Amino acid sequence: MHLPDPRRAAVVLAGAAAFVSLYAPQSLLPLLRVWMGTNAALAGLVVSAATAGVALIAPFTGWLADRYGRRRVIVMAALLSAFPTVLMAFATSPSQLIASRFLEGLVLPGIFAVTVAYIGGEWPATEARAVMALYVAGTIGGGFGGRLLAGVLAEFSGWRAAFLGLAVLQLLLAFAIRAWLPGERNAEARSRARGSSLSELFGARLLSSYAAGACILFSLIAGFTYVSLRLSEPPFRLGPAALSAVFVVYLAGVLVTPAGGRLLNALGHARVFVLVTGVAIGGLALTLIARLDVIILGLGLFSTGIFLAQTRFSALSGRLPGRLAAPPPESTSAAITLAAASAACCRRRCGSGMAGRGSLPLWGQRGSCPPRLPGGVSGGCLKRSRNKTC
């Protein structure tokens, strides 16, 4: 009797563990804004602080994994990730909450950056693409599950109970990964990678991968953070549980991303990227329509395109071009992609001025002046009162 490869199950769980708490605060933003004050930018920092930590530590995580073993780093990071989440539950000030989120960002690259490299090193190229798609499906499931769990718990027990529930789930995932993820079979290849030149990590093909990866995560986090804030305002007024239910659109990604590996094998990286980027842009355009059902449809298309694009670039950064004279460290390459993406996201929401006051309002409607969102972005005019004008 043929038994399924436990490594595949462990990879899916690693993807879930990496993202189960990373974006979960998006469904808690209505409650956090009440606790922290009405400053939307400060509430946005709860999300962006973790990506700042990722940007800072991700390249060093890859270096450690290439030298001390990928499985060891993945398991340790999964276990340690629960600790900052517990700290969030007992935070007594916004600064403590944001600092705990930053600490979590320092830990999580040990899971997702290293898992990408683990896949690239343990499976042949054509098979690795399918496994990478499973990993991305795990990240989607974790992202949705974390938001749903946090939103439901917060609706009935408050946001502190939501963080405690997330910590318990993180520990369960960590123990499952420890039980099912074996050590590297291709440790010799990792050893050869140690002697590679860092300059090889900044070739033209890899730089384009880093930039595109930054754009993908930039779009995903900023889009859903902004939508979460918008849907909590009039005329929608969605609470934490309802906001978490909106993220059911993530499940569309779970269904389609396993096909991403087959698409890559059949059509190639470039064609797949053009196709899925078009889907994402079209879905995002639909969110400009001021109807909840259309917004949800747009988010479904947007996230599906983004997740398929993530499969493409995760596969590319996990298994580097064969034309290189010597294979550079795969973990470091994947980590640099994540660092670039996280830095872009943090810059986007922490006041970079990229949008500025002169930017066109998104989801514009006639009505009141919009709240200022992270990064100086105007949220468009919301229908609060006819007495207020933009």
C-alpha positions, 0 to 999 in steps of 0.5 A: 500500500502506497502511503502519502509523502509526509513531507508534503503534509509537513510543508502544507502545515509549515505554510499554515504556521507561517501565516496563521498569525501574521495577518490575523490582526486585519480582522481585529482592526475595528476593535484595535482602533477602539482600544488604540484610538481612532488613528487608522495609521497607528492601527495599521502599524499592528500589521506592518510591524510584523513585516518590518521584522521580516524585512530585517531578519529574513536574509540572516534566517536564510544564512542560518538555515543554509549552515545549521539545517533547514528542518531545525530552523523551521521547527524552532521558528514554528515553536517560538512564533507562539511566544510573541502572540501570547505577549500580544494578548497581555499587552497593556499599551499600543507600543507593547502590542506593536513591539510584540508584532515586530518580535513575531516578524523576527521569528516567522522568516524561519518558517516560510523563507526556509520552507521555500528553500527546503522544497527547492532542495528536496524535490526535482524541479518539475515536482518541486513546482507542484509541491510549492503550489501545495505550500502556497495553498497551506499559506492561504489556508493558514491566513484564512484560518487565522483571520477567521479564528481571530475574528470569531473569538474577538466577536465573543471574547475580545481581541485578547482571547483572539491572540491566545487562541492563535498562540494555541493553534501555532503550538499545535502546528509546530508540534505537527511539523516537528513530527512529520518534517524529516531532515534534509535528504540533500544536505550535500547540495546545501553544503556546496551552496555555502561557498557560493558568492553573495554577488550571485544573489543579485544577478538580473534574474534574481533582482527581478524576482525580488522586485516582483515578490515585493510587489506581490506581497505589497499588493496583498497586505495593503489591499486587504488591510485597507479593505478591512478598515473600509468595511468596518466604516459606514455604510458597511459597519462590519464587525470582527466576525463578519470581517473574518468571514469576508476572507473566505475568498482566500479559499478560492486560492486554496482550490486553484493554487495546487494547479499552479505547479501544473500551469508553470510546467505547461506554460512557463513562468512568464506566461503564467505571471502575465495571466495571473497578474491580469486576473489580480488587477481585474479583481482589484478594479472590481473593489472600486464598486461600492457594493459588498457582493462585488467587492467580495467577488473582486477580492476573490479574483484579486487574491487568486491571481496574487496566490498564483503569482506567489507560487510562480516566484516562490518556485523561482526563488526556491530553485535558482536558475541552472545557468549560474556557475555555482548554486547560491544559497537557496534559503538566502535567495528566498529570504531576500525575496521576502525581505524585499517584499516586507520592506515594501509593505512596511514602507507602504503603510508606515508613512512613506509618502508614496501616495501622499495627499495629492493621490486620487481617492480610492473607492471614492464616494460622495460624502464625508472626509475619509480617514487617513490610512497607513502610508498617507493613503486617502480612503475615499469619501465614505457616506457618514454625513451629508454635512461633511464634505471632502 
